[in-house]
Amino acid sequence: MLRSLFAAMIAGWYDNAMDTAASVPIETFSVAEKLQLMERLWDDLSRRPADVPTPDWHGEILAERQAALREGRTAFVDWEAAKRRLRERLQ
């Protein structure tokens, strides 16, 4: 089903991308098909990261975290240590 949907889209059966997105019957897709669709969308978006707008709040959070590091209010944690702490919390 997913393959035929993409074939139809590529063949130019839809004129307007927003109308197409709104008319795709994703509620009828299986979980596997939905995941495949998400993967294909992500793959496509990640090919041109400059085309994907970054929300202002991303920059605000980064600035806040840089300030916390500079002021000693936080520190980096080794990835293995972070995983260990998460496992301990979840037990």
Gaussian input, Z-matrix of N, CA and C with variables (Angstrom, degrees):
# hf/3-21g

backbone

0 1
 N
 C     1     B1
 C     2     B2     1     A1
 N     3     B3     2     A2     1     D1
 C     4     B4     3     A3     2     D2
 C     5     B5     4     A4     3     D3
 N     6     B6     5     A5     4     D4
 C     7     B7     6     A6     5     D5
 C     8     B8     7     A7     6     D6
 N     9     B9     8     A8     7     D7
 C    10    B10     9     A9     8     D8
 C    11    B11    10    A10     9     D9
 N    12    B12    11    A11    10    D10
 C    13    B13    12    A12    11    D11
 C    14    B14    13    A13    12    D12
 N    15    B15    14    A14    13    D13
 C    16    B16    15    A15    14    D14
 C    17    B17    16    A16    15    D15
 N    18    B18    17    A17    16    D16
 C    19    B19    18    A18    17    D17
 C    20    B20    19    A19    18    D18
 N    21    B21    20    A20    19    D19
 C    22    B22    21    A21    20    D20
 C    23    B23    22    A22    21    D21
 N    24    B24    23    A23    22    D22
 C    25    B25    24    A24    23    D23
 C    26    B26    25    A25    24    D24
 N    27    B27    26    A26    25    D25
 C    28    B28    27    A27    26    D26
 C    29    B29    28    A28    27    D27
 N    30    B30    29    A29    28    D28
 C    31    B31    30    A30    29    D29
 C    32    B32    31    A31    30    D30
 N    33    B33    32    A32    31    D31
 C    34    B34    33    A33    32    D32
 C    35    B35    34    A34    33    D33
 N    36    B36    35    A35    34    D34
 C    37    B37    36    A36    35    D35
 C    38    B38    37    A37    36    D36
 N    39    B39    38    A38    37    D37
 C    40    B40    39    A39    38    D38
 C    41    B41    40    A40    39    D39
 N    42    B42    41    A41    40    D40
 C    43    B43    42    A42    41    D41
 C    44    B44    43    A43    42    D42
 N    45    B45    44    A44    43    D43
 C    46    B46    45    A45    44    D44
 C    47    B47    46    A46    45    D45
 N    48    B48    47    A47    46    D46
 C    49    B49    48    A48    47    D47
 C    50    B50    49    A49    48    D48
 N    51    B51    50    A50    49    D49
 C    52    B52    51    A51    50    D50
 C    53    B53    52    A52    51    D51
 N    54    B54    53    A53    52    D52
 C    55    B55    54    A54    53    D53
 C    56    B56    55    A55    54    D54
 N    57    B57    56    A56    55    D55
 C    58    B58    57    A57    56    D56
 C    59    B59    58    A58    57    D57
 N    60    B60    59    A59    58    D58
 C    61    B61    60    A60    59    D59
 C    62    B62    61    A61    60    D60
 N    63    B63    62    A62    61    D61
 C    64    B64    63    A63    62    D62
 C    65    B65    64    A64    63    D63
 N    66    B66    65    A65    64    D64
 C    67    B67    66    A66    65    D65
 C    68    B68    67    A67    66    D66
 N    69    B69    68    A68    67    D67
 C    70    B70    69    A69    68    D68
 C    71    B71    70    A70    69    D69
 N    72    B72    71    A71    70    D70
 C    73    B73    72    A72    71    D71
 C    74    B74    73    A73    72    D72
 N    75    B75    74    A74    73    D73
 C    76    B76    75    A75    74    D74
 C    77    B77    76    A76    75    D75
 N    78    B78    77    A77    76    D76
 C    79    B79    78    A78    77    D77
 C    80    B80    79    A79    78    D78
 N    81    B81    80    A80    79    D79
 C    82    B82    81    A81    80    D80
 C    83    B83    82    A82    81    D81
 N    84    B84    83    A83    82    D82
 C    85    B85    84    A84    83    D83
 C    86    B86    85    A85    84    D84
 N    87    B87    86    A86    85    D85
 C    88    B88    87    A87    86    D86
 C    89    B89    88    A88    87    D87
 N    90    B90    89    A89    88    D88
 C    91    B91    90    A90    89    D89
 C    92    B92    91    A91    90    D90
 N    93    B93    92    A92    91    D91
 C    94    B94    93    A93    92    D92
 C    95    B95    94    A94    93    D93
 N    96    B96    95    A95    94    D94
 C    97    B97    96    A96    95    D95
 C    98    B98    97    A97    96    D96
 N    99    B99    98    A98    97    D97
 C   100   B100    99    A99    98    D98
 C   101   B101   100   A100    99    D99
 N   102   B102   101   A101   100   D100
 C   103   B103   102   A102   101   D101
 C   104   B104   103   A103   102   D102
 N   105   B105   104   A104   103   D103
 C   106   B106   105   A105   104   D104
 C   107   B107   106   A106   105   D105
 N   108   B108   107   A107   106   D106
 C   109   B109   108   A108   107   D107
 C   110   B110   109   A109   108   D108
 N   111   B111   110   A110   109   D109
 C   112   B112   111   A111   110   D110
 C   113   B113   112   A112   111   D111
 N   114   B114   113   A113   112   D112
 C   115   B115   114   A114   113   D113
 C   116   B116   115   A115   114   D114
 N   117   B117   116   A116   115   D115
 C   118   B118   117   A117   116   D116
 C   119   B119   118   A118   117   D117
 N   120   B120   119   A119   118   D118
 C   121   B121   120   A120   119   D119
 C   122   B122   121   A121   120   D120
 N   123   B123   122   A122   121   D121
 C   124   B124   123   A123   122   D122
 C   125   B125   124   A124   123   D123
 N   126   B126   125   A125   124   D124
 C   127   B127   126   A126   125   D125
 C   128   B128   127   A127   126   D126
 N   129   B129   128   A128   127   D127
 C   130   B130   129   A129   128   D128
 C   131   B131   130   A130   129   D129
 N   132   B132   131   A131   130   D130
 C   133   B133   132   A132   131   D131
 C   134   B134   133   A133   132   D132
 N   135   B135   134   A134   133   D133
 C   136   B136   135   A135   134   D134
 C   137   B137   136   A136   135   D135
 N   138   B138   137   A137   136   D136
 C   139   B139   138   A138   137   D137
 C   140   B140   139   A139   138   D138
 N   141   B141   140   A140   139   D139
 C   142   B142   141   A141   140   D140
 C   143   B143   142   A142   141   D141
 N   144   B144   143   A143   142   D142
 C   145   B145   144   A144   143   D143
 C   146   B146   145   A145   144   D144
 N   147   B147   146   A146   145   D145
 C   148   B148   147   A147   146   D146
 C   149   B149   148   A148   147   D147
 N   150   B150   149   A149   148   D148
 C   151   B151   150   A150   149   D149
 C   152   B152   151   A151   150   D150
 N   153   B153   152   A152   151   D151
 C   154   B154   153   A153   152   D152
 C   155   B155   154   A154   153   D153
 N   156   B156   155   A155   154   D154
 C   157   B157   156   A156   155   D155
 C   158   B158   157   A157   156   D156
 N   159   B159   158   A158   157   D157
 C   160   B160   159   A159   158   D158
 C   161   B161   160   A160   159   D159
 N   162   B162   161   A161   160   D160
 C   163   B163   162   A162   161   D161
 C   164   B164   163   A163   162   D162
 N   165   B165   164   A164   163   D163
 C   166   B166   165   A165   164   D164
 C   167   B167   166   A166   165   D165
 N   168   B168   167   A167   166   D166
 C   169   B169   168   A168   167   D167
 C   170   B170   169   A169   168   D168
 N   171   B171   170   A170   169   D169
 C   172   B172   171   A171   170   D170
 C   173   B173   172   A172   171   D171
 N   174   B174   173   A173   172   D172
 C   175   B175   174   A174   173   D173
 C   176   B176   175   A175   174   D174
 N   177   B177   176   A176   175   D175
 C   178   B178   177   A177   176   D176
 C   179   B179   178   A178   177   D177
 N   180   B180   179   A179   178   D178
 C   181   B181   180   A180   179   D179
 C   182   B182   181   A181   180   D180
 N   183   B183   182   A182   181   D181
 C   184   B184   183   A183   182   D182
 C   185   B185   184   A184   183   D183
 N   186   B186   185   A185   184   D184
 C   187   B187   186   A186   185   D185
 C   188   B188   187   A187   186   D186
 N   189   B189   188   A188   187   D187
 C   190   B190   189   A189   188   D188
 C   191   B191   190   A190   189   D189
 N   192   B192   191   A191   190   D190
 C   193   B193   192   A192   191   D191
 C   194   B194   193   A193   192   D192
 N   195   B195   194   A194   193   D193
 C   196   B196   195   A195   194   D194
 C   197   B197   196   A196   195   D195
 N   198   B198   197   A197   196   D196
 C   199   B199   198   A198   197   D197
 C   200   B200   199   A199   198   D198
 N   201   B201   200   A200   199   D199
 C   202   B202   201   A201   200   D200
 C   203   B203   202   A202   201   D201
 N   204   B204   203   A203   202   D202
 C   205   B205   204   A204   203   D203
 C   206   B206   205   A205   204   D204
 N   207   B207   206   A206   205   D205
 C   208   B208   207   A207   206   D206
 C   209   B209   208   A208   207   D207
 N   210   B210   209   A209   208   D208
 C   211   B211   210   A210   209   D209
 C   212   B212   211   A211   210   D210
 N   213   B213   212   A212   211   D211
 C   214   B214   213   A213   212   D212
 C   215   B215   214   A214   213   D213
 N   216   B216   215   A215   214   D214
 C   217   B217   216   A216   215   D215
 C   218   B218   217   A217   216   D216
 N   219   B219   218   A218   217   D217
 C   220   B220   219   A219   218   D218
 C   221   B221   220   A220   219   D219
 N   222   B222   221   A221   220   D220
 C   223   B223   222   A222   221   D221
 C   224   B224   223   A223   222   D222
 N   225   B225   224   A224   223   D223
 C   226   B226   225   A225   224   D224
 C   227   B227   226   A226   225   D225
 N   228   B228   227   A227   226   D226
 C   229   B229   228   A228   227   D227
 C   230   B230   229   A229   228   D228
 N   231   B231   230   A230   229   D229
 C   232   B232   231   A231   230   D230
 C   233   B233   232   A232   231   D231
 N   234   B234   233   A233   232   D232
 C   235   B235   234   A234   233   D233
 C   236   B236   235   A235   234   D234
 N   237   B237   236   A236   235   D235
 C   238   B238   237   A237   236   D236
 C   239   B239   238   A238   237   D237
 N   240   B240   239   A239   238   D238
 C   241   B241   240   A240   239   D239
 C   242   B242   241   A241   240   D240
 N   243   B243   242   A242   241   D241
 C   244   B244   243   A243   242   D242
 C   245   B245   244   A244   243   D243
 N   246   B246   245   A245   244   D244
 C   247   B247   246   A246   245   D245
 C   248   B248   247   A247   246   D246
 N   249   B249   248   A248   247   D247
 C   250   B250   249   A249   248   D248
 C   251   B251   250   A250   249   D249
 N   252   B252   251   A251   250   D250
 C   253   B253   252   A252   251   D251
 C   254   B254   253   A253   252   D252
 N   255   B255   254   A254   253   D253
 C   256   B256   255   A255   254   D254
 C   257   B257   256   A256   255   D255
 N   258   B258   257   A257   256   D256
 C   259   B259   258   A258   257   D257
 C   260   B260   259   A259   258   D258
 N   261   B261   260   A260   259   D259
 C   262   B262   261   A261   260   D260
 C   263   B263   262   A262   261   D261
 N   264   B264   263   A263   262   D262
 C   265   B265   264   A264   263   D263
 C   266   B266   265   A265   264   D264
 N   267   B267   266   A266   265   D265
 C   268   B268   267   A267   266   D266
 C   269   B269   268   A268   267   D267
 N   270   B270   269   A269   268   D268
 C   271   B271   270   A270   269   D269
 C   272   B272   271   A271   270   D270

   B1=1.4517
   B2=1.5263
   B3=1.3240
   B4=1.4616
   B5=1.5243
   B6=1.3226
   B7=1.4626
   B8=1.5290
   B9=1.3342
   B10=1.4649
   B11=1.5190
   B12=1.3254
   B13=1.4591
   B14=1.5255
   B15=1.3303
   B16=1.4525
   B17=1.5232
   B18=1.3106
   B19=1.4695
   B20=1.5205
   B21=1.3248
   B22=1.4631
   B23=1.5201
   B24=1.3181
   B25=1.4591
   B26=1.5183
   B27=1.3279
   B28=1.4604
   B29=1.5269
   B30=1.3063
   B31=1.4620
   B32=1.5226
   B33=1.3115
   B34=1.4505
   B35=1.5218
   B36=1.3085
   B37=1.4571
   B38=1.5146
   B39=1.3010
   B40=1.4591
   B41=1.5186
   B42=1.3110
   B43=1.4590
   B44=1.5199
   B45=1.3023
   B46=1.4492
   B47=1.5196
   B48=1.3226
   B49=1.4601
   B50=1.5272
   B51=1.2999
   B52=1.4652
   B53=1.5218
   B54=1.3255
   B55=1.4603
   B56=1.5152
   B57=1.3291
   B58=1.4572
   B59=1.5189
   B60=1.3246
   B61=1.4643
   B62=1.5191
   B63=1.3224
   B64=1.4624
   B65=1.5200
   B66=1.3262
   B67=1.4561
   B68=1.5259
   B69=1.3340
   B70=1.4567
   B71=1.5302
   B72=1.3207
   B73=1.4692
   B74=1.5299
   B75=1.3276
   B76=1.4646
   B77=1.5274
   B78=1.3210
   B79=1.4644
   B80=1.5267
   B81=1.3263
   B82=1.4591
   B83=1.5272
   B84=1.3272
   B85=1.4591
   B86=1.5261
   B87=1.3087
   B88=1.4618
   B89=1.5319
   B90=1.3090
   B91=1.4657
   B92=1.5296
   B93=1.3159
   B94=1.4678
   B95=1.5262
   B96=1.3308
   B97=1.4583
   B98=1.5236
   B99=1.3220
   B100=1.4664
   B101=1.5237
   B102=1.3220
   B103=1.4615
   B104=1.5264
   B105=1.3244
   B106=1.4641
   B107=1.5243
   B108=1.3177
   B109=1.4576
   B110=1.5250
   B111=1.3356
   B112=1.4687
   B113=1.5192
   B114=1.3371
   B115=1.4569
   B116=1.5266
   B117=1.3230
   B118=1.4696
   B119=1.5242
   B120=1.3428
   B121=1.4636
   B122=1.5194
   B123=1.3372
   B124=1.4558
   B125=1.5277
   B126=1.3357
   B127=1.4669
   B128=1.5205
   B129=1.3274
   B130=1.4536
   B131=1.5286
   B132=1.3280
   B133=1.4682
   B134=1.5266
   B135=1.3245
   B136=1.4622
   B137=1.5313
   B138=1.3159
   B139=1.4742
   B140=1.5163
   B141=1.3376
   B142=1.4708
   B143=1.5345
   B144=1.3221
   B145=1.4677
   B146=1.5236
   B147=1.3180
   B148=1.4651
   B149=1.5284
   B150=1.3259
   B151=1.4631
   B152=1.5281
   B153=1.3269
   B154=1.4620
   B155=1.5249
   B156=1.3217
   B157=1.4684
   B158=1.5304
   B159=1.3130
   B160=1.4558
   B161=1.5191
   B162=1.3273
   B163=1.4727
   B164=1.5288
   B165=1.3138
   B166=1.4648
   B167=1.5197
   B168=1.3364
   B169=1.4648
   B170=1.5196
   B171=1.3355
   B172=1.4644
   B173=1.5323
   B174=1.3267
   B175=1.4588
   B176=1.5175
   B177=1.3386
   B178=1.4609
   B179=1.5291
   B180=1.3242
   B181=1.4669
   B182=1.5249
   B183=1.3400
   B184=1.4611
   B185=1.5266
   B186=1.3330
   B187=1.4691
   B188=1.5267
   B189=1.3287
   B190=1.4728
   B191=1.5276
   B192=1.3093
   B193=1.4730
   B194=1.5213
   B195=1.3334
   B196=1.4665
   B197=1.5230
   B198=1.3254
   B199=1.4659
   B200=1.5245
   B201=1.3267
   B202=1.4708
   B203=1.5269
   B204=1.3236
   B205=1.4662
   B206=1.5224
   B207=1.3256
   B208=1.4587
   B209=1.5293
   B210=1.3312
   B211=1.4632
   B212=1.5231
   B213=1.3188
   B214=1.4549
   B215=1.5227
   B216=1.3208
   B217=1.4676
   B218=1.5214
   B219=1.3230
   B220=1.4589
   B221=1.5132
   B222=1.3096
   B223=1.4625
   B224=1.5226
   B225=1.3158
   B226=1.4581
   B227=1.5146
   B228=1.3198
   B229=1.4591
   B230=1.5186
   B231=1.3123
   B232=1.4509
   B233=1.5347
   B234=1.3234
   B235=1.4623
   B236=1.5276
   B237=1.3167
   B238=1.4702
   B239=1.5243
   B240=1.3192
   B241=1.4703
   B242=1.5197
   B243=1.3218
   B244=1.4620
   B245=1.5241
   B246=1.3274
   B247=1.4650
   B248=1.5265
   B249=1.3238
   B250=1.4711
   B251=1.5260
   B252=1.3237
   B253=1.4774
   B254=1.5162
   B255=1.3170
   B256=1.4672
   B257=1.5222
   B258=1.3225
   B259=1.4764
   B260=1.5144
   B261=1.3249
   B262=1.4682
   B263=1.5308
   B264=1.3274
   B265=1.4588
   B266=1.5238
   B267=1.3139
   B268=1.4557
   B269=1.5192
   B270=1.3055
   B271=1.4742
   B272=1.4967
   A1=110.49
   A2=115.29
   A3=119.46
   A4=111.26
   A5=116.17
   A6=120.14
   A7=110.47
   A8=116.64
   A9=118.69
   A10=111.14
   A11=117.79
   A12=120.99
   A13=109.94
   A14=116.73
   A15=119.91
   A16=111.16
   A17=117.04
   A18=119.79
   A19=110.10
   A20=116.20
   A21=119.98
   A22=110.85
   A23=116.16
   A24=119.85
   A25=110.54
   A26=116.23
   A27=120.75
   A28=110.39
   A29=116.70
   A30=120.52
   A31=112.18
   A32=117.12
   A33=120.01
   A34=113.95
   A35=117.15
   A36=120.41
   A37=111.80
   A38=116.60
   A39=120.39
   A40=109.03
   A41=116.45
   A42=120.30
   A43=112.96
   A44=117.22
   A45=120.62
   A46=110.24
   A47=116.28
   A48=120.37
   A49=112.66
   A50=117.61
   A51=119.59
   A52=111.16
   A53=117.01
   A54=119.85
   A55=110.27
   A56=115.93
   A57=120.37
   A58=110.60
   A59=115.77
   A60=119.72
   A61=111.15
   A62=116.64
   A63=120.42
   A64=111.78
   A65=118.20
   A66=120.57
   A67=113.73
   A68=117.65
   A69=120.18
   A70=108.00
   A71=117.75
   A72=120.95
   A73=112.51
   A74=116.66
   A75=119.43
   A76=112.93
   A77=117.23
   A78=118.89
   A79=111.91
   A80=117.06
   A81=120.51
   A82=111.81
   A83=118.10
   A84=122.15
   A85=110.19
   A86=115.71
   A87=120.60
   A88=107.94
   A89=115.98
   A90=119.59
   A91=109.84
   A92=116.90
   A93=120.30
   A94=110.76
   A95=117.75
   A96=121.00
   A97=111.03
   A98=117.14
   A99=120.53
   A100=110.49
   A101=116.98
   A102=120.42
   A103=110.84
   A104=116.67
   A105=120.26
   A106=110.35
   A107=116.92
   A108=121.30
   A109=110.47
   A110=116.57
   A111=120.08
   A112=110.96
   A113=117.17
   A114=120.78
   A115=111.21
   A116=116.55
   A117=119.76
   A118=110.72
   A119=116.31
   A120=119.75
   A121=110.52
   A122=117.01
   A123=121.21
   A124=110.56
   A125=117.00
   A126=120.12
   A127=110.66
   A128=116.42
   A129=120.49
   A130=111.07
   A131=116.86
   A132=120.08
   A133=111.75
   A134=116.84
   A135=120.19
   A136=112.47
   A137=117.91
   A138=120.28
   A139=111.76
   A140=116.54
   A141=121.57
   A142=109.48
   A143=117.66
   A144=119.82
   A145=113.77
   A146=116.93
   A147=119.47
   A148=111.70
   A149=116.70
   A150=120.82
   A151=112.93
   A152=116.82
   A153=120.90
   A154=107.97
   A155=117.41
   A156=119.48
   A157=111.56
   A158=114.59
   A159=120.97
   A160=108.33
   A161=116.98
   A162=118.64
   A163=111.49
   A164=116.90
   A165=121.63
   A166=112.19
   A167=116.74
   A168=119.17
   A169=112.03
   A170=118.89
   A171=120.45
   A172=109.70
   A173=116.24
   A174=120.57
   A175=111.83
   A176=116.44
   A177=120.73
   A178=110.95
   A179=116.91
   A180=120.56
   A181=110.33
   A182=117.48
   A183=120.05
   A184=111.15
   A185=116.93
   A186=120.33
   A187=110.51
   A188=116.39
   A189=120.53
   A190=110.85
   A191=117.14
   A192=120.66
   A193=111.52
   A194=117.55
   A195=120.33
   A196=110.25
   A197=116.68
   A198=120.37
   A199=110.27
   A200=117.23
   A201=120.80
   A202=110.38
   A203=117.83
   A204=121.13
   A205=110.98
   A206=116.02
   A207=121.84
   A208=111.12
   A209=116.44
   A210=121.68
   A211=112.96
   A212=117.94
   A213=121.32
   A214=114.24
   A215=118.02
   A216=120.97
   A217=112.19
   A218=117.12
   A219=122.33
   A220=108.71
   A221=116.20
   A222=120.53
   A223=108.89
   A224=115.53
   A225=119.99
   A226=109.05
   A227=115.88
   A228=122.00
   A229=107.48
   A230=116.52
   A231=122.37
   A232=109.29
   A233=117.00
   A234=121.53
   A235=111.79
   A236=117.91
   A237=120.46
   A238=110.56
   A239=117.02
   A240=120.61
   A241=110.54
   A242=117.14
   A243=120.76
   A244=110.56
   A245=117.26
   A246=120.44
   A247=110.62
   A248=115.84
   A249=120.53
   A250=110.61
   A251=116.77
   A252=120.59
   A253=111.71
   A254=116.51
   A255=119.93
   A256=110.98
   A257=116.52
   A258=119.24
   A259=111.02
   A260=116.66
   A261=120.21
   A262=111.69
   A263=116.63
   A264=120.69
   A265=112.40
   A266=116.29
   A267=120.63
   A268=114.20
   A269=117.49
   A270=120.04
   A271=112.56
   D1=-47.20
   D2=-178.95
   D3=-62.41
   D4=-41.86
   D5=-179.75
   D6=-61.75
   D7=-42.20
   D8=-179.69
   D9=-69.00
   D10=-32.98
   D11=177.19
   D12=-63.08
   D13=-47.42
   D14=179.42
   D15=-65.42
   D16=-37.37
   D17=178.14
   D18=-61.76
   D19=-41.15
   D20=179.38
   D21=-65.30
   D22=-41.17
   D23=179.90
   D24=-64.12
   D25=-44.59
   D26=-178.59
   D27=-66.38
   D28=-35.99
   D29=-178.38
   D30=-69.45
   D31=-7.02
   D32=177.10
   D33=86.86
   D34=25.02
   D35=-179.77
   D36=-73.58
   D37=-15.38
   D38=-179.40
   D39=-116.63
   D40=134.10
   D41=-177.25
   D42=-88.66
   D43=-36.11
   D44=-173.06
   D45=-120.43
   D46=123.50
   D47=-175.85
   D48=-59.81
   D49=-38.43
   D50=-179.72
   D51=-68.77
   D52=-40.45
   D53=175.85
   D54=-62.68
   D55=-38.86
   D56=179.27
   D57=-62.87
   D58=-49.85
   D59=-178.84
   D60=-59.74
   D61=-39.77
   D62=-178.83
   D63=-71.56
   D64=-25.29
   D65=-175.74
   D66=-95.91
   D67=-5.08
   D68=179.11
   D69=-70.38
   D70=123.08
   D71=-175.84
   D72=-79.88
   D73=63.91
   D74=-174.45
   D75=-62.03
   D76=-23.42
   D77=178.77
   D78=-66.19
   D79=-16.70
   D80=178.52
   D81=-92.09
   D82=-8.12
   D83=-179.26
   D84=-75.80
   D85=148.07
   D86=171.58
   D87=-73.87
   D88=167.42
   D89=177.22
   D90=-59.88
   D91=-41.29
   D92=179.92
   D93=-61.67
   D94=-41.60
   D95=179.14
   D96=-66.70
   D97=-39.39
   D98=178.17
   D99=-63.70
   D100=-42.31
   D101=178.64
   D102=-64.94
   D103=-39.98
   D104=177.85
   D105=-63.10
   D106=-41.49
   D107=178.18
   D108=-62.63
   D109=-44.89
   D110=178.50
   D111=-61.38
   D112=-41.81
   D113=179.34
   D114=-62.57
   D115=-42.00
   D116=-179.38
   D117=-67.23
   D118=-40.09
   D119=177.05
   D120=-62.75
   D121=-46.89
   D122=-179.54
   D123=-62.13
   D124=-44.09
   D125=178.14
   D126=-57.48
   D127=-43.98
   D128=-178.99
   D129=-66.31
   D130=-46.19
   D131=179.75
   D132=-63.21
   D133=-38.36
   D134=-175.75
   D135=-72.36
   D136=-14.05
   D137=176.43
   D138=-70.79
   D139=-24.48
   D140=-178.13
   D141=-134.54
   D142=68.23
   D143=-176.12
   D144=-59.72
   D145=-27.26
   D146=179.98
   D147=-66.86
   D148=-22.42
   D149=179.31
   D150=-80.63
   D151=-13.49
   D152=-178.01
   D153=-93.84
   D154=114.89
   D155=-177.93
   D156=-67.12
   D157=142.63
   D158=176.19
   D159=-100.44
   D160=125.06
   D161=-179.73
   D162=-64.95
   D163=149.79
   D164=-179.99
   D165=-56.78
   D166=-34.92
   D167=-176.34
   D168=-65.20
   D169=-22.64
   D170=175.61
   D171=-62.74
   D172=-47.15
   D173=178.98
   D174=-63.39
   D175=-38.16
   D176=179.11
   D177=-63.54
   D178=-43.63
   D179=179.39
   D180=-65.68
   D181=-42.60
   D182=178.45
   D183=-60.98
   D184=-43.38
   D185=178.81
   D186=-63.07
   D187=-40.72
   D188=178.67
   D189=-63.28
   D190=-42.16
   D191=-179.63
   D192=-70.00
   D193=-36.62
   D194=176.40
   D195=-64.53
   D196=-40.48
   D197=178.20
   D198=-64.38
   D199=-41.46
   D200=179.14
   D201=-62.16
   D202=-39.87
   D203=177.06
   D204=-65.22
   D205=-46.94
   D206=-178.77
   D207=-60.59
   D208=-38.99
   D209=-176.98
   D210=-87.35
   D211=0.20
   D212=177.70
   D213=76.25
   D214=16.27
   D215=179.26
   D216=-82.91
   D217=-9.09
   D218=178.63
   D219=-152.33
   D220=167.80
   D221=179.14
   D222=-149.14
   D223=158.51
   D224=175.39
   D225=-71.86
   D226=149.23
   D227=177.15
   D228=-122.03
   D229=134.50
   D230=176.08
   D231=-56.60
   D232=140.48
   D233=-175.81
   D234=-58.84
   D235=-41.99
   D236=179.14
   D237=-64.08
   D238=-40.11
   D239=177.96
   D240=-66.19
   D241=-39.23
   D242=179.03
   D243=-63.67
   D244=-43.48
   D245=178.27
   D246=-62.67
   D247=-41.34
   D248=179.54
   D249=-61.95
   D250=-43.82
   D251=178.96
   D252=-63.64
   D253=-40.29
   D254=178.31
   D255=-65.09
   D256=-43.04
   D257=178.08
   D258=-60.86
   D259=-42.03
   D260=179.15
   D261=-62.36
   D262=-40.40
   D263=178.78
   D264=-65.13
   D265=-34.59
   D266=-176.18
   D267=-83.81
   D268=-7.53
   D269=179.12
   D270=-83.23

